[in-house]
Amino acid sequence: MYLLLLACGGLAGVTTVLFGFGGGFFMVPLLYAVLLATHGADSAVGQVAMHIAVATSTSVMIVGAGLATRRHHRAGTLDWRWIRPLVGYIAIGAIAGAATAMAMRGDWVRWAFIAYLAITILDALLRPGFLAHTAAPPRTPSNGAMAVFGLGIGMVAALLGVGGSVMTVPLMRRRGLPMARATAMATPLSLPMALAGTAAYMLLARGELAVQGPWQAGYVDLRALAALAAGSWIGIRLASPWIGRLPDGIHARAYLALLAGVLATMVAL
């Protein structure tokens, strides 16, 4: 099982660097499936498998997003003018998102994950501005819009354990940024969500420690976290030479193709 998690962590590292995903789109379905296969859907762990998958995925993003942010900063693909105003709002939204997730049944979280993926894909395909890069100068949102976007990004990302990419990349893309910069800036924006969300999942779920045993910190599976984080480090190192090299149109289509693949996986589980 841990070799599988190590490989998934590697894939998550690659997608973190190239697409800003944070890896949650791969880690959540995998962990959910592994937990159900290991413990059974009717067991105590099976009943909260989606919560554990989301919480552990969120904690892995601390490592992945931190390493990827360092790589992108070195490559010069980050514009901190877009990042700094969103950080605090995302952290606040992440705490609310984690608390909301713990108040929901596991199957509701799963279907929320599926619904959000489907809406994101359809929006990118049907509404202009994502697949084709506009030649107009990038437009920075107002302070009020930054607050609304930040709170929404943090809440949805922590609720579903997917990082901020699924909201920040389409937002920045439609504001006129090329894919290389939009995906790059999703990585530092995943950090406040990951830190605040992980703290919430650990502290607010302390009463669930008996669900999985001593290697559990709230809803975070510490052994899975270690395997996924190690794999993520390897994947980030392997993918770093490709930063900024993918053609813009191919980059945008590959982003949607990956989302579609994860959506199909979650529906099938």
SEMAR-481544 format. One record per residue (C-alpha): residue number from 0; residue in one letter; x, y, z. Coordinates in pm, 1 decimal, decimal comma, always signed. Layout:
! residues N
+-----+-----+----------+----------+----------+
:   n : res :       xx :       yy :       zz :
+-----+-----+----------+----------+----------+
: NUM :   A :        X :        Y :        Z :
...
+-----+-----+----------+----------+----------+
END
This chain:
! residues 269
+-----+-----+----------+----------+----------+
:   n : res :       xx :       yy :       zz :
+-----+-----+----------+----------+----------+
:   0 :   M :     +0,0 :     +0,0 :     +0,0 :
:   1 :   Y :   +275,7 :   +246,1 :    +93,1 :
:   2 :   L :   +457,2 :   +194,2 :   -237,2 :
:   3 :   L :   +131,4 :   +289,1 :   -409,4 :
:   4 :   L :   +105,9 :   +599,0 :   -191,3 :
:   5 :   L :   +469,9 :   +686,0 :   -268,2 :
:   6 :   A :   +396,1 :   +663,7 :   -642,8 :
:   7 :   C :    +81,7 :   +873,1 :   -602,4 :
:   8 :   G :   +282,9 :  +1129,1 :   -408,6 :
:   9 :   G :   +526,5 :  +1146,3 :   -699,2 :
:  10 :   L :   +241,8 :  +1211,8 :   -942,2 :
:  11 :   A :   +103,7 :  +1473,2 :   -704,3 :
:  12 :   G :   +443,5 :  +1644,8 :   -697,8 :
:  13 :   V :   +455,2 :  +1661,4 :  -1076,6 :
:  14 :   T :   +104,6 :  +1809,4 :  -1099,4 :
:  15 :   T :   +178,8 :  +2053,5 :   -817,0 :
:  16 :   V :   +471,4 :  +2203,7 :  -1007,0 :
:  17 :   L :   +312,1 :  +2202,0 :  -1353,7 :
:  18 :   F :    -56,9 :  +2262,6 :  -1273,3 :
:  19 :   G :    -68,6 :  +2401,6 :   -918,2 :
:  20 :   F :   -299,1 :  +2119,0 :   -807,7 :
:  21 :   G :   -139,8 :  +2049,1 :   -471,2 :
:  22 :   G :   -205,8 :  +1682,1 :   -546,3 :
:  23 :   G :   -545,4 :  +1661,2 :   -380,2 :
:  24 :   F :   -722,2 :  +1554,7 :   -697,6 :
:  25 :   F :   -509,4 :  +1239,4 :   -700,0 :
:  26 :   M :   -458,5 :  +1180,1 :   -329,0 :
:  27 :   V :   -821,4 :  +1209,3 :   -218,5 :
:  28 :   P :   -960,7 :   +939,5 :   -454,6 :
:  29 :   L :   -661,7 :   +709,6 :   -387,8 :
:  30 :   L :   -675,5 :   +738,3 :     -9,1 :
:  31 :   Y :  -1052,4 :   +699,5 :    -13,1 :
:  32 :   A :  -1025,2 :   +379,5 :   -218,5 :
:  33 :   V :   -738,3 :   +240,0 :     -6,3 :
:  34 :   L :   -923,4 :   +301,6 :   +319,7 :
:  35 :   L :  -1241,2 :   +136,3 :   +191,6 :
:  36 :   A :  -1047,2 :   -162,9 :    +55,6 :
:  37 :   T :   -848,9 :   -203,4 :   +377,8 :
:  38 :   H :  -1121,2 :   -150,1 :   +638,7 :
:  39 :   G :  -1451,1 :   -196,9 :   +453,8 :
:  40 :   A :  -1720,6 :    +59,8 :   +386,2 :
:  41 :   D :  -1924,2 :    -36,9 :   +695,8 :
:  42 :   S :  -1634,4 :    -16,2 :   +943,3 :
:  43 :   A :  -1569,1 :   +280,5 :  +1173,5 :
:  44 :   V :  -1289,1 :   +393,7 :   +942,0 :
:  45 :   G :  -1501,5 :   +336,9 :   +631,8 :
:  46 :   Q :  -1768,2 :   +568,7 :   +767,4 :
:  47 :   V :  -1517,6 :   +857,4 :   +783,3 :
:  48 :   A :  -1290,3 :   +746,6 :   +496,2 :
:  49 :   M :  -1362,4 :  +1058,8 :   +293,3 :
:  50 :   H :  -1287,2 :  +1281,7 :   +592,1 :
:  51 :   I :   -951,9 :  +1106,0 :   +648,1 :
:  52 :   A :   -866,4 :  +1125,8 :   +277,3 :
:  53 :   V :   -945,2 :  +1498,0 :   +259,7 :
:  54 :   A :   -761,1 :  +1580,9 :   +584,0 :
:  55 :   T :   -448,8 :  +1380,9 :   +491,7 :
:  56 :   S :   -443,8 :  +1528,5 :   +142,2 :
:  57 :   T :   -464,3 :  +1877,7 :   +292,8 :
:  58 :   S :   -166,4 :  +1807,6 :   +520,6 :
:  59 :   V :    +47,5 :  +1672,1 :   +233,3 :
:  60 :   M :     -3,1 :  +2002,5 :    +50,8 :
:  61 :   I :   +204,5 :  +2179,7 :   +316,2 :
:  62 :   V :   +508,4 :  +1990,4 :   +188,0 :
:  63 :   G :   +419,6 :  +1991,7 :   -181,7 :
:  64 :   A :   +309,1 :  +2353,9 :   -204,4 :
:  65 :   G :   +605,8 :  +2470,8 :     +2,8 :
:  66 :   L :   +862,6 :  +2294,8 :   -217,2 :
:  67 :   A :   +688,1 :  +2394,5 :   -540,4 :
:  68 :   T :   +665,6 :  +2757,7 :   -429,3 :
:  69 :   R :  +1042,0 :  +2761,0 :   -373,3 :
:  70 :   R :  +1099,4 :  +2617,7 :   -722,7 :
:  71 :   H :   +867,5 :  +2869,2 :   -889,4 :
:  72 :   H :  +1022,7 :  +3159,1 :   -697,8 :
:  73 :   R :  +1365,2 :  +3056,1 :   -827,8 :
:  74 :   A :  +1224,8 :  +3030,1 :  -1180,8 :
:  75 :   G :  +1076,6 :  +3381,7 :  -1156,8 :
:  76 :   T :   +718,5 :  +3274,4 :  -1235,9 :
:  77 :   L :   +554,2 :  +3425,5 :   -923,7 :
:  78 :   D :   +394,2 :  +3770,0 :   -902,8 :
:  79 :   W :   +354,8 :  +3845,0 :   -532,6 :
:  80 :   R :   +123,4 :  +4141,6 :   -600,4 :
:  81 :   W :   -150,3 :  +3888,4 :   -680,1 :
:  82 :   I :    -59,7 :  +3652,1 :   -397,2 :
:  83 :   R :    -20,4 :  +3863,8 :    -81,1 :
:  84 :   P :   -375,2 :  +4011,1 :    -70,4 :
:  85 :   L :   -533,0 :  +3663,7 :    -85,7 :
:  86 :   V :   -325,3 :  +3478,9 :   +176,5 :
:  87 :   G :   -508,6 :  +3584,1 :   +494,7 :
:  88 :   Y :   -855,4 :  +3544,5 :   +344,7 :
:  89 :   I :   -769,3 :  +3194,4 :   +218,6 :
:  90 :   A :   -651,2 :  +3087,7 :   +565,7 :
:  91 :   I :   -975,7 :  +3208,3 :   +726,8 :
:  92 :   G :  -1183,6 :  +3035,6 :   +458,6 :
:  93 :   A :   -985,9 :  +2711,7 :   +508,2 :
:  94 :   I :  -1077,7 :  +2693,4 :   +877,7 :
:  95 :   A :  -1444,7 :  +2736,1 :   +788,9 :
:  96 :   G :  -1415,6 :  +2475,9 :   +511,8 :
:  97 :   A :  -1255,9 :  +2213,9 :   +739,7 :
:  98 :   A :  -1519,2 :  +2269,2 :  +1008,5 :
:  99 :   T :  -1793,8 :  +2234,9 :   +746,7 :
: 100 :   A :  -1645,0 :  +1910,8 :   +612,6 :
: 101 :   M :  -1637,1 :  +1755,7 :   +960,4 :
: 102 :   A :  -2002,8 :  +1843,5 :  +1010,5 :
: 103 :   M :  -2100,8 :  +1662,7 :   +688,1 :
: 104 :   R :  -2142,1 :  +1291,0 :   +621,3 :
: 105 :   G :  -1857,5 :  +1132,1 :   +425,2 :
: 106 :   D :  -2071,2 :  +1053,5 :   +121,2 :
: 107 :   W :  -2187,3 :  +1415,5 :   +108,1 :
: 108 :   V :  -1825,1 :  +1532,4 :    +96,0 :
: 109 :   R :  -1759,7 :  +1284,6 :   -186,2 :
: 110 :   W :  -2053,2 :  +1410,0 :   -392,7 :
: 111 :   A :  -1954,3 :  +1771,1 :   -323,4 :
: 112 :   F :  -1609,0 :  +1682,3 :   -459,8 :
: 113 :   I :  -1765,8 :  +1530,9 :   -774,1 :
: 114 :   A :  -2008,6 :  +1819,9 :   -826,9 :
: 115 :   Y :  -1739,1 :  +2083,4 :   -794,4 :
: 116 :   L :  -1512,1 :  +1905,7 :  -1042,8 :
: 117 :   A :  -1795,3 :  +1879,1 :  -1295,7 :
: 118 :   I :  -1889,1 :  +2247,5 :  -1259,5 :
: 119 :   T :  -1526,5 :  +2357,4 :  -1297,1 :
: 120 :   I :  -1474,7 :  +2154,4 :  -1615,4 :
: 121 :   L :  -1800,0 :  +2271,6 :  -1775,0 :
: 122 :   D :  -1729,4 :  +2632,6 :  -1684,1 :
: 123 :   A :  -1383,9 :  +2618,5 :  -1843,6 :
: 124 :   L :  -1520,0 :  +2457,3 :  -2161,3 :
: 125 :   L :  -1833,3 :  +2666,9 :  -2208,7 :
: 126 :   R :  -1729,4 :  +3013,0 :  -2086,7 :
: 127 :   P :  -1466,5 :  +3206,7 :  -2285,6 :
: 128 :   G :  -1134,4 :  +3297,4 :  -2129,0 :
: 129 :   F :   -982,9 :  +2971,3 :  -2010,1 :
: 130 :   L :   -875,1 :  +2766,3 :  -2311,6 :
: 131 :   A :   -745,7 :  +3064,3 :  -2508,7 :
: 132 :   H :   -510,3 :  +3320,8 :  -2357,5 :
: 133 :   T :   -628,0 :  +3676,6 :  -2410,4 :
: 134 :   A :   -381,4 :  +3934,9 :  -2538,3 :
: 135 :   A :   -524,5 :  +4204,2 :  -2306,5 :
: 136 :   P :   -311,7 :  +4316,4 :  -2008,1 :
: 137 :   P :   -377,9 :  +4120,6 :  -1684,6 :
: 138 :   R :   -644,1 :  +4278,8 :  -1458,6 :
: 139 :   T :   -587,8 :  +4265,1 :  -1081,8 :
: 140 :   P :   -913,3 :  +4221,4 :   -880,6 :
: 141 :   S :  -1025,0 :  +4496,8 :   -642,1 :
: 142 :   N :   -967,9 :  +4463,9 :   -266,4 :
: 143 :   G :  -1330,6 :  +4364,7 :   -211,5 :
: 144 :   A :  -1313,1 :  +4103,1 :   -483,2 :
: 145 :   M :   -988,1 :  +3970,3 :   -335,2 :
: 146 :   A :  -1165,1 :  +3917,7 :     -1,1 :
: 147 :   V :  -1458,1 :  +3731,9 :   -161,1 :
: 148 :   F :  -1230,9 :  +3521,0 :   -381,5 :
: 149 :   G :   -990,9 :  +3440,2 :    -96,2 :
: 150 :   L :  -1260,6 :  +3329,2 :   +148,9 :
: 151 :   G :  -1429,9 :  +3118,5 :   -119,4 :
: 152 :   I :  -1104,5 :  +2958,9 :   -236,8 :
: 153 :   G :   -998,0 :  +2868,6 :   +116,6 :
: 154 :   M :  -1335,6 :  +2724,9 :   +214,7 :
: 155 :   V :  -1385,3 :  +2510,1 :    -96,2 :
: 156 :   A :  -1022,9 :  +2392,3 :   -104,2 :
: 157 :   A :  -1018,5 :  +2278,6 :   +260,1 :
: 158 :   L :  -1369,0 :  +2131,2 :   +238,0 :
: 159 :   L :  -1265,1 :  +1908,1 :    -53,1 :
: 160 :   G :   -891,9 :  +1869,5 :    +20,8 :
: 161 :   V :   -789,1 :  +1980,0 :   -327,7 :
: 162 :   G :   -575,7 :  +2291,1 :   -282,6 :
: 163 :   G :   -659,4 :  +2625,8 :   -433,6 :
: 164 :   S :   -570,5 :  +2553,2 :   -795,4 :
: 165 :   V :   -922,0 :  +2455,4 :   -898,3 :
: 166 :   M :  -1035,5 :  +2811,1 :   -821,8 :
: 167 :   T :   -723,4 :  +3025,7 :   -849,9 :
: 168 :   V :   -612,0 :  +2900,2 :  -1193,1 :
: 169 :   P :   -947,6 :  +2972,1 :  -1367,6 :
: 170 :   L :   -970,2 :  +3306,6 :  -1182,9 :
: 171 :   M :   -623,7 :  +3423,1 :  -1288,9 :
: 172 :   R :   -662,2 :  +3276,5 :  -1635,6 :
: 173 :   R :   -974,3 :  +3485,6 :  -1697,8 :
: 174 :   R :   -793,5 :  +3788,0 :  -1558,4 :
: 175 :   G :   -547,8 :  +3760,4 :  -1848,2 :
: 176 :   L :   -258,5 :  +3557,1 :  -1707,2 :
: 177 :   P :    -90,2 :  +3282,3 :  -1913,0 :
: 178 :   M :   -118,0 :  +2925,6 :  -1779,9 :
: 179 :   A :   +246,1 :  +2913,6 :  -1666,4 :
: 180 :   R :   +195,0 :  +3208,5 :  -1430,6 :
: 181 :   A :   -160,1 :  +3114,4 :  -1324,5 :
: 182 :   T :    -57,4 :  +2761,1 :  -1222,2 :
: 183 :   A :   +262,9 :  +2886,9 :  -1059,4 :
: 184 :   M :    +73,3 :  +3125,1 :   -832,1 :
: 185 :   A :   -169,0 :  +2852,1 :   -724,2 :
: 186 :   T :   +113,0 :  +2685,7 :   -527,1 :
: 187 :   P :   +186,2 :  +2960,5 :   -269,7 :
: 188 :   L :   -188,0 :  +3022,3 :   -239,4 :
: 189 :   S :   -232,0 :  +2655,9 :   -140,6 :
: 190 :   L :     +1,0 :  +2702,0 :   +158,4 :
: 191 :   P :   -227,8 :  +2910,2 :   +386,2 :
: 192 :   M :   -516,8 :  +2676,4 :   +306,3 :
: 193 :   A :   -304,5 :  +2368,9 :   +384,2 :
: 194 :   L :   -168,0 :  +2506,9 :   +712,3 :
: 195 :   A :   -501,0 :  +2634,6 :   +844,8 :
: 196 :   G :   -698,5 :  +2335,9 :   +716,1 :
: 197 :   T :   -456,7 :  +2079,8 :   +862,8 :
: 198 :   A :   -462,6 :  +2249,5 :  +1203,6 :
: 199 :   A :   -842,8 :  +2241,9 :  +1197,6 :
: 200 :   Y :   -862,1 :  +1875,3 :  +1092,4 :
: 201 :   M :   -616,6 :  +1778,4 :  +1367,7 :
: 202 :   L :   -756,0 :  +1989,2 :  +1652,3 :
: 203 :   L :  -1129,1 :  +1976,7 :  +1585,3 :
: 204 :   A :  -1128,4 :  +1598,4 :  +1527,7 :
: 205 :   R :   -921,7 :  +1493,4 :  +1831,1 :
: 206 :   G :  -1213,6 :  +1287,6 :  +1957,2 :
: 207 :   E :  -1185,3 :  +1065,7 :  +1647,7 :
: 208 :   L :   -836,1 :   +938,0 :  +1742,2 :
: 209 :   A :   -969,6 :   +591,1 :  +1823,5 :
: 210 :   V :  -1107,2 :   +549,8 :  +1472,5 :
: 211 :   Q :   -776,9 :   +445,2 :  +1318,9 :
: 212 :   G :   -527,1 :   +409,0 :  +1601,5 :
: 213 :   P :   -208,9 :   +576,9 :  +1725,5 :
: 214 :   W :    -87,9 :   +687,2 :  +1379,4 :
: 215 :   Q :   -380,5 :   +924,3 :  +1353,9 :
: 216 :   A :   -372,9 :  +1296,7 :  +1439,6 :
: 217 :   G :   -739,0 :  +1390,4 :  +1430,2 :
: 218 :   Y :   -842,4 :  +1289,9 :  +1079,7 :
: 219 :   V :   -484,3 :  +1299,2 :   +943,0 :
: 220 :   D :   -324,8 :   +957,6 :   +872,6 :
: 221 :   L :    +40,7 :  +1020,3 :   +963,5 :
: 222 :   R :   +184,4 :   +712,3 :   +787,2 :
: 223 :   A :     +6,5 :   +795,8 :   +462,5 :
: 224 :   L :   +122,1 :  +1156,2 :   +505,3 :
: 225 :   A :   +487,6 :  +1046,4 :   +527,8 :
: 226 :   A :   +467,5 :   +824,5 :   +216,9 :
: 227 :   L :   +284,1 :  +1084,0 :     +9,9 :
: 228 :   A :   +514,6 :  +1367,0 :   +117,4 :
: 229 :   A :   +824,8 :  +1167,1 :    +23,4 :
: 230 :   G :   +679,5 :  +1087,6 :   -317,8 :
: 231 :   S :   +577,7 :  +1450,1 :   -366,4 :
: 232 :   W :   +936,4 :  +1565,0 :   -305,1 :
: 233 :   I :  +1061,9 :  +1323,5 :   -573,0 :
: 234 :   G :   +794,5 :  +1430,5 :   -822,8 :
: 235 :   I :   +867,0 :  +1800,0 :   -772,2 :
: 236 :   R :  +1238,0 :  +1749,6 :   -837,4 :
: 237 :   L :  +1166,1 :  +1552,7 :  -1155,8 :
: 238 :   A :   +913,8 :  +1804,1 :  -1294,0 :
: 239 :   S :  +1097,9 :  +2126,3 :  -1208,5 :
: 240 :   P :  +1293,9 :  +2144,3 :  -1539,8 :
: 241 :   W :   +957,3 :  +2172,7 :  -1722,6 :
: 242 :   I :   +847,2 :  +2489,0 :  -1540,5 :
: 243 :   G :   +731,8 :  +2745,0 :  -1798,1 :
: 244 :   R :   +808,3 :  +2521,6 :  -2098,2 :
: 245 :   L :   +462,1 :  +2385,9 :  -2185,9 :
: 246 :   P :   +281,5 :  +2571,0 :  -2470,8 :
: 247 :   D :     -7,4 :  +2773,7 :  -2328,8 :
: 248 :   G :   -290,3 :  +2600,4 :  -2519,8 :
: 249 :   I :   -159,4 :  +2250,0 :  -2444,4 :
: 250 :   H :   -110,4 :  +2347,6 :  -2079,6 :
: 251 :   A :   -475,2 :  +2458,9 :  -2046,9 :
: 252 :   R :   -612,8 :  +2146,4 :  -2216,5 :
: 253 :   A :   -392,9 :  +1913,9 :  -2011,7 :
: 254 :   Y :   -522,7 :  +2083,9 :  -1695,0 :
: 255 :   L :   -883,7 :  +2006,9 :  -1791,6 :
: 256 :   A :   -797,5 :  +1653,3 :  -1904,9 :
: 257 :   L :   -650,4 :  +1576,1 :  -1563,1 :
: 258 :   L :   -961,2 :  +1712,6 :  -1391,5 :
: 259 :   A :  -1181,3 :  +1497,2 :  -1615,2 :
: 260 :   G :   -978,3 :  +1186,4 :  -1531,8 :
: 261 :   V :  -1013,9 :  +1242,8 :  -1158,9 :
: 262 :   L :  -1387,2 :  +1311,9 :  -1197,8 :
: 263 :   A :  -1434,9 :   +980,3 :  -1377,4 :
: 264 :   T :  -1239,5 :   +800,7 :  -1102,2 :
: 265 :   M :  -1447,1 :   +948,9 :   -821,4 :
: 266 :   V :  -1776,0 :   +866,7 :   -993,6 :
: 267 :   A :  -1659,9 :   +507,1 :  -1044,5 :
: 268 :   L :  -1561,4 :   +450,1 :   -679,0 :
+-----+-----+----------+----------+----------+
END
